[in-house]
Amino acid sequence: MILIGTTRHDGAPRVSPCEFFFWESDLYLGMMWQSRKALDLLRDPRCLVHSAVIDKNDPAGEFKLRAHAVEVRDAPTIERYCRALKDATGWCPEGPFHLFAIDIERATLIRYMENGDQVVREWRPGAPGSQRLRRWTGSGCVD
């Protein structure tokens, strides 16, 4: 499950499930027309896309994308998106919907090791790849 964190009108965080689609080298989020999370992004485009952690022993780990959502309003782009989504999944939205391209500022992948260590890989546009190892102890994190 993928979650998106947005900022509500009163400044409080909102966490909602979302579906994403990789298309034309970008990450897109389609949302129901006038949904709360879409309205949040229209007001404040900052967001966090996060994989839900269901099992700490899952070898896939977890990822976080800090980003800005950019609303897509161009009708030809929306039509091409719908065709590509239909070809890939057999479904496309009917009626109006919100479409956002995700402009990623930072990506983090965390893998949990059996010995309690975490391997954290971070990426930022234009920055060389980085990786660090963290060990969690009973008293907290040791980098």
N, C-alpha and C positions, 0 to 999 in steps of 0.2 A: 504494500500500500504506500502511496505517495501522499504526502501532506504539504499544504502550503500555509505559511504563516504570513498574515497581513496585519495592518494596523487599523483598528476600528476608528470611527469618527471621534470617539472620546479618548483616543490614544492607547486603549487597552489592546493587547494582542488577540488575534483570532486565528485559530488553527482549523483548517478544513481539509477534507480529502479532495484530491484532484486527479485528473487524468492528463497525461502529457503525450505529445506526439513529436518525434523528431522528423523534420521535413526540411528539405533544401538547406541542410547543414545548420539548422537552428532548432531550438526547443520551443514548442508552442503549447499554450494552455488554452483550451476552449472552455467557456463557462456559460451556464444558463443566463439568459437575458435578465439583467437587473438583480442577479444573485448578490448576496451580501459581500462575498469575497471579491466579485467583479467590481462592485461599487467601492470597496476598500481600495482596490488597485487603481481605479480611475481617480480617486482622491489623493492617494499616496502610493506611487508605484513601487516602493521598496517592498521586497518580499524575501522569504526564505523557503526554498523547496527542499523537503527532507524526506528521506525514506523512514518509514516506521520501523523501529527495532522490535521484532517479535521474539527473537531468540538470540541471546548474546553469543551462542555458539555457532550461529550462521556464518559460514565462511565468506559470504558476500559482504558482510559488514554493513556499514551505513554510509550514506552520503548526504552532504548538505551543499546547497547552492545558494549563495547570497547574490541577489540580483535585483534588477529593476524590470518591471513588466512594461512593455511598450505596446499600447493598443494598436491593433491592425484595423484600419478602416477602409483600405483600398479594396474595392469590390472584386477586381480581377484576381488579386492575391487570395482573397477569401474563397472565391470559386475554385481556384487551383488547389487550395488547402482542402476544401471539401471533397474534391475528386480524389486527391491523394489519400485522404483519410478513408474514404469509401473503398478504394482499391486495396488498402492495407488491412482494414478491419471489417468491411462489409456494412459499415454504418456511417452515416453522417448526420449532423444536426438538421432539424427542420425548423424553419422560422428564424427569427433573429436570435443571435447569440453573440457573446463577446469573445474575441480572439486576441490573445496577447502573445507576442514574441518575448522571450526571456533573454535579457541582456545580462550575462553572467559576470559578476565582479570577482567572485572567489568560489572555488570548488574544493570541498574537503571530502576525502574518503578515509574512513576509520575501519581498521580490521582489528578484531579482538583475538589475541593469542591465548592458547591454553594455559600458559604460565602467568597470565594476568597482565601481560604487556599489551599495549595498544600501538599499532603502527598507524601513524597519521600522515597522509599525503595531502599536500595543499597545492593548489594551482591558482595563479592570478594572471590575467592577460598581460603578456609582455614580460613576465617574470620567469626566470628559470625554475624548473621543477624543484620542489623541496620535499623532504621527508624527515620525520622525526619519530623517535621511539619514546613512548611514555610508559612508565611502570606505575601502577596503582598499588598503593600499600594501604594498610589499615588506617593510616593517618592522613592519606590524601595522595596527591599526584606528585611524582618525582620525574622531572624532565631529564 
